[in-house]
């Protein structure tokens, strides 16, 4: 945006410079031509006045000496012609060539105009690159009768040089105007865009703050135009409102989950106490109610885990991934063995550290292993892999269950979402959502893919801690 604004300023300055500079340059050229024309017109008129008697007395040679001195002094050639266009005397030496090309159609046109009694005209505008001399032809009048014409041929080098210097000065002024416009425009544009830049930065930090539960960075309204200052203030109010709403939501989920645990535990105990005290028909309902209580208790546990994952601070701590993986695999291997599932861990090197929220790697592994063991059938295997890939610690869990459809991979991290083909498997649909929040807090990346051989592979990249 800064470049576009600078381009607009430069464009407007260019219009101003060209709009003023070009007419000024043409005006300078016109003034210089007018000065040259008036000077040569005066001399031409003087020679026309001097040639009246010599032409009347048929003694034009008497003017030769005057014309030669004039040509030597000013470098301007003069030719006097009679009424029939014939040259009768010039500033050239006797027997020398006539200074003016009287056969040139343009010169003949000027002579004919002078012999018709018309005064000389300035002609087309003189420009620095026009090397043609200035030719003027004035009539020689005797008692109102045209007896001949005076033709002057003037070089324009000096006038064109002065004109060129004026044009260079105007061009330098235009360049200076561009420079001043840039010097003035840059701080003004920075002043205008400072709140826009802060809004852009604050928008990015707002997303991170929403994910991590931290307070969003305030934009403030101390700089920039009044409209943008007002926009910054409105953004701060909106960010504060969003933060308060999310904090209230997390607090409600955590408090509700915690408060429901006590009555749920009491309900579970009462259902257990009813064992052996109900008839066979009611026993089926008691067992189903107990299973639903267990499922509800699991959902509450996962809601609490989600609330902790979303409400945890944004600080990251170094975590020994290999040690955590070894501990969590050892704990979950008991569950795997009971289900006749092989739980294998590969890639642990004993010196892999990652940056994550406190106990974040534990939560990731618990959720991924729970899902993998849940959907993997007996006699199959679950593989856990740890590797160091560039600046990332890569942790993946792969099962050999039914997997997901390709179009379901993007939705798998949504809260409470479950595939239609997995509705008969116990669960709440919060496991991958919890993993997604933890990974986002760590600044990592979560990917799901369908490897060859079936099943689902979940890969987590966490920033490595370079010790």
HUVEN-V394782 format. One record per backbone hydrogen bond with DSSP energy under -1.0 kcal/mol. CO is the residue of the C=O (numbers start at 1). NH is the residue of the N-H. If there is no record, write none. Layout:
# HUVEN-V394782
co->{CO;CO}
nh->{NH;NH}
This chain:
# HUVEN-V394782
co->{1;2;3;4;5;6;7;8;9;10;11;12;13;14;15;16;17;18;20;21;22;23;24;25;26;27;28;29;30;31;32;33;34;35;36;37;38;39;40;41;42;43;44;45;46;47;51;52;53;54;59;60;61;63;64;65;66;67;68;69;70;71;77;78;79;80;80;81;82;86;89;93;100;101;104;105;106;107;108;109;110;111;112;113;114;127;134;136;138;140;142;145;148;149;150;151;152;153;154;156;157;158;159;160;161;162;163;164;165;166;167;168;169;170;171;172;173;174;175;176;177;178;179;180;181;182;184;185;186;187;188;189;190;193;194;195;196;197;198;199;200;201;202;203;204;205;206;207;208;209;225;226;227;228;229;230;231;232;233;234;235;236;237;238;239;240;241;242;243;244;245;246;247;248;249;250;251;252;253;254;255;256;260;261;262;263;264;265;266;267;268;269;270;272;274;279;282;283;284;285;286;287;288;289;290;291;292;293;294;295;296;297;298;299;300;301;302;303;304;305;306;307;308;317;319;319;320;321;322;323;324;325;326;327;328;329;332;333;334;336;337;340;342;344;346;352;353;354;356;357;359;360;361;362;363;364;365;366;367;368;369;370;371;377;380;382;383;384;385;387;389;391;392;393;394;395;396;397;398;405;406;411;414;419;422;430;431;432;433;434;435;436;437;438;439;440;445;447;449;451;456;457;458;459;460;461;462;463;465}
nh->{5;6;7;8;9;10;11;12;13;14;15;16;17;18;19;20;21;22;24;25;26;27;28;29;30;31;32;33;34;35;36;37;38;39;40;41;42;43;44;45;46;47;48;49;50;51;55;56;57;59;62;63;64;67;68;69;70;71;72;73;74;75;153;91;151;88;89;149;85;82;80;96;102;104;108;109;110;111;112;113;114;115;116;118;117;130;154;152;150;147;145;142;140;81;138;79;136;77;134;160;161;162;163;164;165;166;167;168;169;170;171;172;173;174;175;176;177;178;179;180;181;182;183;184;185;186;188;189;190;191;192;193;194;197;198;199;200;201;202;203;204;205;206;207;208;209;210;211;212;213;229;230;231;232;233;234;235;236;237;238;239;240;241;242;243;244;245;246;247;248;249;250;251;252;253;254;255;256;257;258;259;260;264;265;266;267;268;269;270;271;272;273;274;275;277;283;286;287;288;289;290;291;292;293;294;295;296;297;298;299;300;301;302;303;304;305;306;307;308;309;310;311;312;356;321;354;324;325;326;327;328;329;330;331;332;333;336;337;338;341;340;379;382;384;386;321;465;319;317;360;363;364;365;366;367;368;369;370;371;372;373;374;375;380;342;344;398;346;396;394;392;464;389;462;387;460;385;458;383;408;409;414;417;422;425;434;435;436;437;438;439;440;441;442;444;443;461;459;457;454;399;449;397;447;395;445;393;355;467}
